[in-house]
Amino acid sequence: MVKAVLPSERVAKQPDDQPHGLAKVRMWFCLSLLCAAAMGGLCLYKTSSAEFIVNDDARQHVFWMQRWLDPELFPGDAIADYFQAVAPIGYQTLYRGFTLLGWSPLFTSYLLPPVLIVVTAAFSFGICWQVFPVPLAGFFTSVLLSQNLLLTDDVLSATPRAFAYPLLAAFLYFWLRRSLWLCSASILLLGLFYPQTVLLACGCLLLGLFEWHKGRLWWAPPQDWQLSVIGLMIGGALVAYYATDSLGRFEPTVTLAAARQLPEFAATGRSKFFTPPLDFFVTSARSGLFPRYYQMVQPPLLLVGLGLPFLLRSPQRYPLVKWIRPGKNDMLRLFYSSFLLWGAAHLLLFRLHLPSRYTQYSFRILLAIASGIALTLLLDRLRRWSGIQNSQRRWRFWLPLGVLWLSLLLYPTAALLREFNPALRGIVRTLPGYEIGNDSGLYRFLATQPKNAMIASLTKAADNIPTFARRSVLVAREYAIPYHSGYYQPLRQRAIALLEAQYSSDPQVVQHFIQTYGVSLWLLEAQSFTPDTLVNRRDYHWLHVYEPAFSQAVQQLQTGQPTIVQAAIPDCTVFAEHSLVVLDAACISRNGSVASSQGSVPSANQTRHKVGSGAL
């Protein structure tokens, strides 16, 4: 039976003595923000270290926004249209606002991560304060979470998921304070920037309608009901909007049955999902309960948080446990909400998108809070054990404390040294996910081509072309995302057609491909015409799923007969840099016509070498 619980019954009695003053709280809060700002400074340093640099996932979610600065860019580009269609409203609005200031979307993606890290640090301090009002714990929580964000590419990407941390932390803070309108506003922002987290918030509010008190289930107090009902109404409206919102020609979402048939979802595929059971349910980046667990517990001090439940059972040994507020129950509700939604996402694959999206953000915030509290409890226990008033035993306290502070400073310091000293880059993995464009000449050359140019390429260099050169590519590994059949099946067909044409000795196949897809330029690597490169080089592994076209391409190369495109390299090259060459598609088509009329494919030695721009 569920009964109503009175507010006086659910609030634990707090001790009268305060172990802190307002000045001390402000000091630790400012130190938390200072540390977060320093880590954000590392991001700015990183993005200013190269002329062409971008975060890995930002290449998908930011490049199309250049249309706002120049509407003539990416005309009829299905890749740009798709990523614009899936971008949340709030995310688009924020970037659009900065373009009105004249900022490029890429520049905005450089500036956002430091701001998001500082905002997350501020709210994480506040959350810890609501649960455990000891400022040192808030500092530990804030610094550990800021360091963790520096070691993953979520916030660094400046994509929609980058906003999950600050907005989810804001929701938790205002929910703990029972601030009706600010909590409601944070739910709205969650839906506008990263819709999956709205379900997390709704789960928390739904569980907040009930209390477990004195071994029985009770209704929550009226003020909690008011907040939960209004929040659920906002969250429900957002969920209904996204459930009925159509992506048009990019629908439908891939089904579980269809995904099992696609090699892209296999353990070796581009979007590997169906991995061995232990990885699939526990550690997989897309389906696991603890995705990328090795990143979730970095820095290693976060592991201390796993021991918090055991510390809470010994209030005699850890007297500060008495300061834990009832807000800890709300933290448990977030855990339960995350776990239940993770399970629901598995049952409804892929209608709730990826299961790991419901645990990776919330669990990291929870682990940072648990670690901050646990470290404070342990430090207080150490202080009492060492007898700090006794000058002969002070080393028992100050030595471990020095080790703790050194551990807190180790990761950001190592990150800084790593960026200044390349010899240290293999020691500590920080600021991950940034891609540096090394083909500057290629980007500048392509940027001079007509804005409606379509570039065909199977090379890794094609991933960066839309971002750095602002020109369309027919296909590229970075954009081969298979979650919506209306988008991916045409892209898959284009990739197969490109494979067939690039490694074909039939002029008609090549000419038909160029005409069908309106190809203007063809970007190649000279080494890509050897079977060993195509089969074994990592850059071309993403092509292995496009059968039978891939196997036929390998067989064609094994014959040793030059393909139409390979034979056209000397006559049709208009730009060359390093191992990359750009061919004029119209020239390839003409060369194919000549070869067809002569009844044979000319070898590379029978044709004249010509370079239009750049040098081999």
Secondary structure in CASP SS format (residue, H / E / C, confidence):
PFRMAT SS
TARGET T0000
AUTHOR 0000-0000-0000
METHOD secondary structure of the structure
MODEL  1
M C 1.00
V C 1.00
K E 1.00
A E 1.00
V C 1.00
L C 1.00
P H 1.00
S H 1.00
E H 1.00
R H 1.00
V C 1.00
A C 1.00
K C 1.00
Q C 1.00
P C 1.00
D C 1.00
D C 1.00
Q C 1.00
P C 1.00
H C 1.00
G C 1.00
L H 1.00
A H 1.00
K H 1.00
V H 1.00
R H 1.00
M H 1.00
W H 1.00
F H 1.00
C H 1.00
L H 1.00
S H 1.00
L H 1.00
L H 1.00
C H 1.00
A H 1.00
A H 1.00
A H 1.00
M H 1.00
G H 1.00
G H 1.00
L H 1.00
C H 1.00
L H 1.00
Y H 1.00
K H 1.00
T H 1.00
S C 1.00
S C 1.00
A C 1.00
E C 1.00
F C 1.00
I E 1.00
V E 1.00
N E 1.00
D C 1.00
D C 1.00
A H 1.00
R H 1.00
Q H 1.00
H H 1.00
V C 1.00
F H 1.00
W H 1.00
M H 1.00
Q H 1.00
R H 1.00
W H 1.00
L C 1.00
D C 1.00
P C 1.00
E C 1.00
L C 1.00
F C 1.00
P C 1.00
G C 1.00
D C 1.00
A H 1.00
I H 1.00
A H 1.00
D H 1.00
Y H 1.00
F H 1.00
Q H 1.00
A H 1.00
V H 1.00
A C 1.00
P C 1.00
I H 1.00
G H 1.00
Y H 1.00
Q H 1.00
T H 1.00
L H 1.00
Y H 1.00
R H 1.00
G H 1.00
F H 1.00
T H 1.00
L H 1.00
L C 1.00
G C 1.00
W C 1.00
S C 1.00
P H 1.00
L H 1.00
F H 1.00
T H 1.00
S H 1.00
Y H 1.00
L H 1.00
L H 1.00
P H 1.00
P H 1.00
V H 1.00
L H 1.00
I H 1.00
V H 1.00
V H 1.00
T H 1.00
A H 1.00
A H 1.00
F H 1.00
S H 1.00
F H 1.00
G H 1.00
I H 1.00
C H 1.00
W H 1.00
Q H 1.00
V H 1.00
F C 1.00
P C 1.00
V C 1.00
P H 1.00
L H 1.00
A H 1.00
G H 1.00
F H 1.00
F H 1.00
T H 1.00
S H 1.00
V H 1.00
L H 1.00
L H 1.00
S H 1.00
Q H 1.00
N H 1.00
L H 1.00
L H 1.00
L C 1.00
T C 1.00
D C 1.00
D C 1.00
V H 1.00
L H 1.00
S H 1.00
A C 1.00
T C 1.00
P H 1.00
R H 1.00
A H 1.00
F H 1.00
A H 1.00
Y H 1.00
P H 1.00
L H 1.00
L H 1.00
A H 1.00
A H 1.00
F H 1.00
L H 1.00
Y H 1.00
F H 1.00
W H 1.00
L H 1.00
R C 1.00
R C 1.00
S C 1.00
L H 1.00
W H 1.00
L H 1.00
C H 1.00
S H 1.00
A H 1.00
S H 1.00
I H 1.00
L H 1.00
L H 1.00
L H 1.00
G H 1.00
L H 1.00
F H 1.00
Y C 1.00
P C 1.00
Q H 1.00
T H 1.00
V H 1.00
L H 1.00
L H 1.00
A H 1.00
C H 1.00
G H 1.00
C H 1.00
L H 1.00
L H 1.00
L H 1.00
G C 1.00
L C 1.00
F E 1.00
E E 1.00
W E 1.00
H E 1.00
K C 1.00
G C 1.00
R E 1.00
L E 1.00
W E 1.00
W E 1.00
A C 1.00
P C 1.00
P H 1.00
Q H 1.00
D H 1.00
W H 1.00
Q H 1.00
L H 1.00
S H 1.00
V H 1.00
I H 1.00
G H 1.00
L H 1.00
M H 1.00
I H 1.00
G H 1.00
G H 1.00
A H 1.00
L H 1.00
V H 1.00
A H 1.00
Y H 1.00
Y H 1.00
A H 1.00
T H 1.00
D C 1.00
S C 1.00
L C 1.00
G H 1.00
R H 1.00
F H 1.00
E C 1.00
P C 1.00
T E 1.00
V C 1.00
T C 1.00
L H 1.00
A H 1.00
A H 1.00
A H 1.00
R H 1.00
Q H 1.00
L C 1.00
P H 1.00
E H 1.00
F H 1.00
A E 1.00
A C 1.00
T C 1.00
G C 1.00
R C 1.00
S C 1.00
K C 1.00
F C 1.00
F E 1.00
T C 1.00
P C 1.00
P H 1.00
L H 1.00
D H 1.00
F H 1.00
F H 1.00
V H 1.00
T H 1.00
S C 1.00
A C 1.00
R C 1.00
S C 1.00
G C 1.00
L C 1.00
F C 1.00
P C 1.00
R C 1.00
Y H 1.00
Y H 1.00
Q H 1.00
M H 1.00
V C 1.00
Q C 1.00
P C 1.00
P H 1.00
L H 1.00
L H 1.00
L H 1.00
V H 1.00
G H 1.00
L H 1.00
G H 1.00
L H 1.00
P H 1.00
F H 1.00
L H 1.00
L H 1.00
R C 1.00
S C 1.00
P C 1.00
Q C 1.00
R C 1.00
Y C 1.00
P H 1.00
L H 1.00
V H 1.00
K H 1.00
W H 1.00
I C 1.00
R C 1.00
P C 1.00
G H 1.00
K H 1.00
N H 1.00
D H 1.00
M H 1.00
L H 1.00
R H 1.00
L H 1.00
F H 1.00
Y H 1.00
S H 1.00
S H 1.00
F H 1.00
L H 1.00
L H 1.00
W H 1.00
G H 1.00
A H 1.00
A H 1.00
H H 1.00
L H 1.00
L C 1.00
L C 1.00
F C 1.00
R C 1.00
L C 1.00
H C 1.00
L C 1.00
P H 1.00
S H 1.00
R H 1.00
Y H 1.00
T C 1.00
Q H 1.00
Y H 1.00
S H 1.00
F H 1.00
R H 1.00
I H 1.00
L H 1.00
L H 1.00
A H 1.00
I H 1.00
A H 1.00
S H 1.00
G H 1.00
I H 1.00
A H 1.00
L H 1.00
T H 1.00
L H 1.00
L H 1.00
L H 1.00
D H 1.00
R H 1.00
L H 1.00
R H 1.00
R H 1.00
W H 1.00
S H 1.00
G C 1.00
I C 1.00
Q C 1.00
N C 1.00
S H 1.00
Q H 1.00
R H 1.00
R C 1.00
W H 1.00
R H 1.00
F H 1.00
W H 1.00
L H 1.00
P H 1.00
L H 1.00
G H 1.00
V H 1.00
L H 1.00
W H 1.00
L H 1.00
S H 1.00
L H 1.00
L H 1.00
L H 1.00
Y H 1.00
P H 1.00
T H 1.00
A H 1.00
A H 1.00
L H 1.00
L H 1.00
R H 1.00
E H 1.00
F H 1.00
N C 1.00
P H 1.00
A H 1.00
L H 1.00
R C 1.00
G C 1.00
I C 1.00
V C 1.00
R C 1.00
T C 1.00
L C 1.00
P C 1.00
G C 1.00
Y E 1.00
E E 1.00
I E 1.00
G C 1.00
N C 1.00
D C 1.00
S H 1.00
G H 1.00
L H 1.00
Y H 1.00
R H 1.00
F H 1.00
L H 1.00
A H 1.00
T C 1.00
Q C 1.00
P C 1.00
K C 1.00
N C 1.00
A C 1.00
M E 1.00
I E 1.00
A E 1.00
S E 1.00
L C 1.00
T C 1.00
K H 1.00
A H 1.00
A H 1.00
D H 1.00
N H 1.00
I H 1.00
P H 1.00
T H 1.00
F H 1.00
A C 1.00
R C 1.00
R C 1.00
S E 1.00
V E 1.00
L C 1.00
V C 1.00
A C 1.00
R H 1.00
E H 1.00
Y H 1.00
A C 1.00
I C 1.00
P C 1.00
Y C 1.00
H E 1.00
S H 1.00
G H 1.00
Y H 1.00
Y H 1.00
Q H 1.00
P H 1.00
L H 1.00
R H 1.00
Q H 1.00
R H 1.00
A H 1.00
I H 1.00
A H 1.00
L H 1.00
L H 1.00
E H 1.00
A H 1.00
Q H 1.00
Y C 1.00
S C 1.00
S C 1.00
D C 1.00
P H 1.00
Q H 1.00
V H 1.00
V H 1.00
Q H 1.00
H H 1.00
F H 1.00
I H 1.00
Q H 1.00
T H 1.00
Y H 1.00
G C 1.00
V C 1.00
S C 1.00
L E 1.00
W E 1.00
L E 1.00
L E 1.00
E E 1.00
A H 1.00
Q H 1.00
S H 1.00
F H 1.00
T C 1.00
P H 1.00
D H 1.00
T H 1.00
L H 1.00
V H 1.00
N H 1.00
R C 1.00
R H 1.00
D H 1.00
Y H 1.00
H H 1.00
W H 1.00
L H 1.00
H H 1.00
V H 1.00
Y C 1.00
E C 1.00
P C 1.00
A H 1.00
F H 1.00
S H 1.00
Q H 1.00
A H 1.00
V H 1.00
Q H 1.00
Q H 1.00
L H 1.00
Q H 1.00
T C 1.00
G C 1.00
Q C 1.00
P C 1.00
T C 1.00
I H 1.00
V H 1.00
Q H 1.00
A H 1.00
A C 1.00
I H 1.00
P H 1.00
D H 1.00
C H 1.00
T E 1.00
V E 1.00
F E 1.00
A E 1.00
E E 1.00
H C 1.00
S C 1.00
L E 1.00
V E 1.00
V E 1.00
L E 1.00
D E 1.00
A H 1.00
A H 1.00
C H 1.00
I H 1.00
S H 1.00
R H 1.00
N H 1.00
G H 1.00
S H 1.00
V H 1.00
A H 1.00
S H 1.00
S H 1.00
Q H 1.00
G C 1.00
S C 1.00
V C 1.00
P C 1.00
S C 1.00
A H 1.00
N H 1.00
Q H 1.00
T C 1.00
R C 1.00
H C 1.00
K C 1.00
V C 1.00
G C 1.00
S E 1.00
G E 1.00
A C 1.00
L C 1.00
END
